[in-house]
Amino acid sequence: MSREAERPNLYATKVKRPERQVSLYSLSKRTLDILLSAIVILLLSPLLLPIMLGLKLTGEGYIFYSQKRIGLRNRYFRMIKFATMLKDSPNLGTGLITLRNDPRMTPMGKFLRMTKINEIPQVFNVLLGDMSMVGPRPLVDKSFKAYPRNIQYHVYNCKPGITGIGSIVFRDEEELMTMTSIPPHEFYERIIAPYKGELELWYQKHQSFWVDLKILFLTLWVVVFPKSQLMYKVFRGLPKRKIEV
């Protein structure tokens, strides 16, 4: 029996929508994904080419970073980003956890991560259908297992996204991991992962074309205003963040 067949879909039983409503939303979401990713590629091509050249000439000389991530229905796919870390970074320092001003970053890495430009190549994952513009962030196995079991079952009932409500609320995750007095891995597993999972289940319960548009707007907003709490005004019922370092 396959992993998907064995997996109970308890969360899905809590969110029942008319079949026509679901199909219209799925169609509109996929259409938006294709249009936005194509527009991003066309508009940002003049920016992407110099970045690719800069990455080739600095650091370790590699441009893209490909990694196995967990996607829809907990199936694996290869996600691509601009390279921002040393190739052997998973075996150095804090491993899969990245801290603010992490010494494993390449010369251009800090800028690319701070501006989220390193995420742009994922538009090709969107075009291929492995990802959406909006959804839970695709994780590696170790980070995924930090989720409570019920969240593991349901978090990827929808496609992972380039951005999502968890990404907006935890836009300062690297800073939190740096400032905490708790060991970074323990801080992530005990404090960040359970709440981030709660946010992603909130998204699945409320997802709609309009919610996706709001999340896309908020993603750009918090890049410009990283300390903003606007998401709690836009989404009144959003679970509040109660995290101390």
Beta strands, then each sheet from edge to edge (+ up, - down):
strand 1: 64-70
strand 2: 76-82
strand 3: 132-134
strand 4: 161-163
sheet 1: 1+ 2-
sheet 2: 3+ 4+
end
